[in-house]
Amino acid sequence: MPNISEVARLAGVSTATVSKYLNGVKVREDNAKAIDAAVRELNYHPNDFARGLRTNKSMTVGVILPELDNLFFTSIISSVDEVLDAAGYSTLVCICHSDVEREGRKLDFLRRKKIDGLIAVPCSAASDFVRNLDGLPVVLIYRMSGIGSCCCVMSDNVSAAYGAAESLISAGHKKIGLLLGPDSNYTPIERRSGFLAACAANNIELRGEYIRSGPYYIESGYRMTRELLALPEPPTAIFATNNELTIGALNALSESGLTLGRDISFIGFDCELVARAVNPPLTVVVQRVYEIGRAAADTLLSLISGEIMQNKAIRIPTELRLGKSVCRAKN
């Protein structure tokens, strides 16, 4: 096995320079290139355990997610890992299956691994989750805690829902169904707020029976849509605020024999592939998931390096991608 002295000899620098570079200290660019070349040629692998003892860093970041059978979360992991890998960090991903007790066990596991920081979408209350970290640098995705130096990254949910509502209102719709996630989550609260703000700005008083909340499952979207369609005065348009809710709603609408963009207007969320696959193509709110992941990773690296960003909230803009699923209201 090659050692650090052989790397230094091949690179033409001192062992101290190699050690500084491998531990994240900036060195001259020509030295950095020479060390990189020597490391590759010798297939040298630093002793991460020993380096961790010297630097008090494990060069490992934990990620806790509620589920993995969701394209949003898999895309988040991909962009997070890309940024962290470029900075020399490894990523440990844990899935808690939306179970608070399991989430606690996963957090304990990551702490025992001496992670340098954490990116999480906690299923427990964000404030409780952060209190259990004892100062560990953390970035939450789609959660706000209001505690310590915790930062969060999310889409601009208010603007996203406002824009979707305005699109339906401009087509003459006043009876609009709104499918939201669970009331306990921060994201549905923001999307509801943005949607109702657009209604208020256009002097539309949305009836309470048109607003439905439920878990982020396809079955939930299906059930809530069936409930809306069964009303004495069903909505002429529906906005589903999540990808699973979108798919469930589409299943219910198809089963009811309604044609999108003719019998009912519909705007979905996130389902880009579905939006292109269905006929007619959906109008859909698209989140910049890749940017969310990169922003979370970049922010965490800043926290680890000691930069203080007290309760910083980063909001990534969304895009309303127009299809043909919205028609003029007939009422």
C-alpha positions as CSV (number, residue, x, y, z in Angstrom):
1,M,0.0,0.0,0.0
2,P,1.4,3.4,-1.0
3,N,1.9,6.0,1.8
4,I,1.9,9.7,2.0
5,S,5.7,9.9,1.6
6,E,5.5,8.2,-1.7
7,V,2.8,10.6,-2.9
8,A,4.9,13.5,-1.8
9,R,8.0,12.2,-3.6
10,L,6.1,11.5,-6.8
11,A,4.4,14.9,-6.7
12,G,7.7,16.7,-5.9
13,V,6.3,18.4,-2.7
14,S,6.7,17.9,1.0
15,T,4.7,15.5,3.0
16,A,3.4,18.5,5.0
17,T,1.9,19.9,1.7
18,V,0.3,16.6,0.8
19,S,-1.2,16.4,4.3
20,K,-2.6,19.9,4.2
21,Y,-4.1,19.3,0.8
22,L,-5.7,16.0,1.8
23,N,-7.2,17.6,4.9
24,G,-8.8,20.4,2.9
25,V,-6.3,23.1,3.4
26,K,-5.8,25.2,0.3
27,V,-2.3,24.9,-1.4
28,R,-0.8,26.3,-4.5
29,E,-2.7,25.2,-7.7
30,D,0.3,23.6,-9.3
31,N,1.0,21.6,-6.1
32,A,-2.7,20.5,-5.9
33,K,-2.6,19.3,-9.5
34,A,0.7,17.4,-8.9
35,I,-0.8,15.8,-5.7
36,D,-4.0,14.8,-7.5
37,A,-1.9,13.2,-10.3
38,A,0.3,11.3,-7.8
39,V,-2.7,10.1,-5.8
40,R,-4.3,8.7,-9.0
41,E,-1.1,7.1,-10.3
42,L,-0.4,5.4,-7.0
43,N,-4.0,4.6,-6.2
44,Y,-3.5,6.1,-2.8
45,H,-6.3,6.1,-0.3
46,P,-6.0,8.3,2.8
47,N,-6.6,6.7,6.2
48,D,-10.0,8.4,6.9
49,F,-10.1,7.2,10.5
50,A,-6.7,8.6,11.3
51,R,-7.4,11.8,9.4
52,G,-10.7,12.2,11.4
53,L,-8.8,11.9,14.7
54,R,-6.5,14.7,13.5
55,T,-9.0,17.0,12.0
56,N,-12.1,16.1,14.2
57,K,-13.9,15.5,10.9
58,S,-15.3,12.3,9.5
59,M,-15.8,13.8,6.0
60,T,-19.2,12.1,6.1
61,V,-22.7,13.7,5.9
62,G,-25.9,12.0,6.9
63,V,-29.2,12.2,4.9
64,I,-32.5,11.3,6.5
65,L,-35.6,10.9,4.3
66,P,-39.1,9.7,5.0
67,E,-39.4,7.6,1.9
68,L,-37.4,6.5,-1.1
69,D,-40.2,5.4,-3.5
70,N,-40.7,9.0,-4.6
71,L,-38.9,10.6,-7.5
72,F,-38.6,13.8,-5.6
73,F,-36.4,12.2,-2.9
74,T,-34.3,10.2,-5.2
75,S,-33.5,13.3,-7.3
76,I,-32.6,15.1,-4.1
77,I,-30.1,12.4,-3.1
78,S,-28.5,12.5,-6.6
79,S,-27.9,16.3,-6.5
80,V,-26.8,16.3,-2.8
81,D,-24.3,13.6,-3.4
82,E,-22.9,15.3,-6.5
83,V,-22.0,18.4,-4.5
84,L,-20.7,16.6,-1.4
85,D,-18.6,14.2,-3.4
86,A,-16.9,17.1,-5.2
87,A,-16.1,18.5,-1.8
88,G,-14.6,15.2,-0.6
89,Y,-17.5,14.1,1.5
90,S,-19.2,10.7,1.6
91,T,-23.0,10.4,2.1
92,L,-24.9,8.1,4.4
93,V,-28.6,7.8,3.5
94,C,-31.2,6.6,5.9
95,I,-34.9,6.0,5.3
96,C,-37.3,6.2,8.2
97,H,-40.5,5.2,6.3
98,S,-42.4,8.1,7.9
99,D,-42.0,6.5,11.3
100,V,-40.9,8.9,14.1
101,E,-39.4,6.1,16.3
102,R,-37.4,4.7,13.3
103,E,-36.3,8.3,12.5
104,G,-34.9,8.6,16.0
105,R,-33.0,5.3,15.6
106,K,-31.6,6.4,12.3
107,L,-30.5,9.7,13.8
108,D,-28.7,7.8,16.6
109,F,-27.0,5.6,14.1
110,L,-25.7,8.6,12.1
111,R,-24.5,10.4,15.3
112,R,-22.5,7.3,16.2
113,K,-20.9,7.5,12.8
114,K,-19.6,11.0,13.8
115,I,-21.2,12.7,10.8
116,D,-20.1,16.2,10.2
117,G,-23.5,17.4,9.2
118,L,-27.0,16.4,8.3
119,I,-29.6,17.0,5.5
120,A,-33.0,15.9,6.5
121,V,-36.7,15.8,5.6
122,P,-37.9,14.9,9.1
123,C,-41.3,13.3,9.6
124,S,-41.3,14.4,13.2
125,A,-41.9,18.1,14.2
126,A,-39.0,20.1,12.8
127,S,-38.4,21.9,16.1
128,D,-38.2,18.6,18.1
129,F,-36.0,17.1,15.5
130,V,-33.5,20.0,15.6
131,R,-33.4,20.0,19.4
132,N,-32.2,16.4,19.4
133,L,-29.2,17.3,17.2
134,D,-27.3,19.2,20.0
135,G,-25.8,21.7,17.6
136,L,-24.9,19.4,14.7
137,P,-25.0,21.4,11.5
138,V,-28.3,20.6,9.7
139,V,-30.2,21.7,6.7
140,L,-33.8,20.8,6.5
141,I,-35.6,20.4,3.2
142,Y,-39.3,21.5,3.2
143,R,-39.3,22.0,6.9
144,M,-38.9,25.1,9.1
145,S,-37.8,24.8,12.7
146,G,-37.0,28.4,13.8
147,I,-34.3,27.1,16.2
148,G,-30.6,27.8,16.3
149,S,-28.5,27.9,13.2
150,C,-30.8,25.4,11.4
151,C,-31.3,26.3,7.7
152,C,-33.9,25.1,5.3
153,V,-34.3,24.8,1.5
154,M,-37.7,24.5,-0.3
155,S,-39.6,25.6,-3.4
156,D,-41.4,28.9,-3.3
157,N,-44.6,27.2,-2.4
158,V,-46.7,30.3,-2.0
159,S,-45.8,31.6,-5.4
160,A,-46.3,28.2,-7.0
161,A,-49.8,27.8,-5.7
162,Y,-50.7,31.4,-6.4
163,G,-49.7,31.0,-10.0
164,A,-51.6,27.8,-10.5
165,A,-54.7,29.4,-8.9
166,E,-54.4,32.5,-11.1
167,S,-54.2,30.3,-14.2
168,L,-57.5,28.6,-13.4
169,I,-59.2,31.9,-12.3
170,S,-58.1,33.6,-15.6
171,A,-59.9,30.8,-17.4
172,G,-63.1,31.8,-15.6
173,H,-63.1,29.1,-12.8
174,K,-64.6,30.0,-9.4
175,K,-65.4,26.6,-8.1
176,I,-61.9,25.1,-7.7
177,G,-61.0,22.0,-5.8
178,L,-57.8,22.0,-3.9
179,L,-56.0,18.8,-3.0
180,L,-53.4,19.3,-0.1
181,G,-51.1,17.2,1.9
182,P,-51.5,16.6,5.7
183,D,-52.3,19.7,7.8
184,S,-49.4,18.9,10.1
185,N,-46.8,19.6,7.3
186,Y,-45.3,23.0,6.6
187,T,-45.5,22.6,2.8
188,P,-49.3,22.2,2.5
189,I,-49.8,25.2,4.8
190,E,-47.8,27.4,2.4
191,R,-49.5,26.1,-0.7
192,R,-52.9,26.6,0.8
193,S,-51.9,30.1,1.7
194,G,-50.7,31.0,-1.8
195,F,-53.8,29.5,-3.4
196,L,-56.2,31.3,-1.1
197,A,-54.3,34.6,-1.6
198,A,-54.9,34.4,-5.3
199,C,-58.6,33.7,-4.8
200,A,-58.9,36.7,-2.4
201,A,-57.0,38.9,-4.9
202,N,-59.7,38.0,-7.5
203,N,-62.6,38.4,-5.1
204,I,-63.3,34.6,-5.1
205,E,-64.5,33.1,-1.8
206,L,-63.6,29.4,-2.1
207,R,-66.0,27.2,-0.3
208,G,-64.5,25.0,2.5
209,E,-65.9,21.8,0.9
210,Y,-63.6,22.3,-2.1
211,I,-60.5,22.1,0.1
212,R,-59.3,18.6,0.9
213,S,-56.3,17.5,3.0
214,G,-54.8,14.0,3.3
215,P,-51.6,11.9,3.3
216,Y,-49.2,12.2,0.4
217,Y,-50.4,8.9,-1.2
218,I,-51.9,8.1,-4.6
219,E,-54.9,6.5,-2.8
220,S,-55.4,9.8,-0.9
221,G,-55.5,11.8,-4.1
222,Y,-58.0,9.3,-5.6
223,R,-60.3,9.4,-2.6
224,M,-60.3,13.2,-2.3
225,T,-61.1,13.7,-6.0
226,R,-64.0,11.2,-5.8
227,E,-65.3,13.2,-2.8
228,L,-65.1,16.4,-4.8
229,L,-66.9,14.9,-7.8
230,A,-69.7,13.6,-5.5
231,L,-70.6,17.1,-4.2
232,P,-74.0,18.5,-5.2
233,E,-72.0,21.3,-7.0
234,P,-68.7,19.7,-8.0
235,P,-65.7,21.9,-8.9
236,T,-65.1,22.9,-12.5
237,A,-61.4,22.7,-11.9
238,I,-59.0,20.9,-9.6
239,F,-55.4,21.7,-8.4
240,A,-53.4,18.8,-6.9
241,T,-50.4,20.1,-4.9
242,N,-48.2,17.0,-4.9
243,N,-47.1,14.3,-7.4
244,E,-48.8,11.4,-5.7
245,L,-52.0,13.4,-5.2
246,T,-51.8,14.3,-8.9
247,I,-51.6,10.7,-10.0
248,G,-54.5,9.7,-7.7
249,A,-56.6,12.5,-8.9
250,L,-56.0,11.6,-12.6
251,N,-57.0,8.0,-11.8
252,A,-60.3,9.2,-10.3
253,L,-61.0,11.6,-13.2
254,S,-60.4,8.9,-15.8
255,E,-62.6,6.5,-13.9
256,S,-65.4,9.1,-13.9
257,G,-65.2,9.4,-17.6
258,L,-64.2,13.1,-17.5
259,T,-61.9,14.5,-20.3
260,L,-59.3,16.9,-19.1
261,G,-59.4,20.3,-20.8
262,R,-63.0,19.7,-21.9
263,D,-65.2,18.4,-19.1
264,I,-63.0,19.7,-16.2
265,S,-59.8,21.7,-15.8
266,F,-56.8,20.3,-14.0
267,I,-53.4,21.4,-12.8
268,G,-51.0,18.9,-11.3
269,F,-47.7,19.1,-9.4
270,D,-44.2,17.7,-10.3
271,C,-45.4,14.9,-12.6
272,E,-43.4,15.9,-15.7
273,L,-43.3,12.5,-17.2
274,V,-47.0,11.9,-16.5
275,A,-47.7,15.4,-17.8
276,R,-46.3,14.5,-21.2
277,A,-47.7,11.0,-21.3
278,V,-51.4,11.7,-20.7
279,N,-53.7,13.0,-23.4
280,P,-54.2,15.9,-23.4
281,P,-50.8,17.0,-21.9
282,L,-51.1,18.4,-18.3
283,T,-50.5,21.9,-17.1
284,V,-48.2,21.2,-14.2
285,V,-46.2,23.0,-11.5
286,V,-42.6,21.9,-11.9
287,Q,-40.1,22.1,-9.0
288,R,-36.4,22.6,-9.6
289,V,-35.5,19.5,-7.5
290,Y,-31.9,19.4,-8.7
291,E,-31.4,23.0,-7.5
292,I,-33.0,22.2,-4.2
293,G,-30.6,19.4,-3.5
294,R,-27.6,21.4,-4.6
295,A,-28.6,24.4,-2.5
296,A,-29.1,22.1,0.6
297,A,-25.6,20.6,0.1
298,D,-23.9,23.9,-0.5
299,T,-25.6,25.4,2.6
300,L,-24.6,22.5,4.8
301,L,-20.9,22.8,3.6
302,S,-21.0,26.5,4.6
303,L,-22.4,25.5,8.1
304,I,-19.7,22.9,8.5
305,S,-17.0,25.4,7.7
306,G,-18.2,27.6,10.5
307,E,-20.3,30.2,8.5
308,I,-23.2,31.2,10.7
309,M,-26.5,31.5,8.8
310,Q,-29.1,31.8,11.6
311,N,-32.5,30.3,10.4
312,K,-31.7,31.0,6.8
313,A,-34.5,30.0,4.4
314,I,-33.7,29.4,0.8
315,R,-36.7,29.3,-1.6
316,I,-36.2,28.0,-5.1
317,P,-38.6,29.3,-7.8
318,T,-41.0,26.9,-9.6
319,E,-42.3,26.9,-13.1
320,L,-45.9,26.6,-14.3
321,R,-45.5,24.5,-17.4
322,L,-48.6,24.9,-19.7
323,G,-50.3,21.9,-21.3
324,K,-53.9,21.5,-22.5
325,S,-55.7,20.4,-19.4
326,V,-57.2,23.8,-18.6
327,C,-60.2,25.0,-20.5
328,R,-62.6,27.9,-20.1
329,A,-65.2,27.5,-17.4
330,K,-68.7,26.8,-18.6
331,N,-70.5,28.2,-15.4
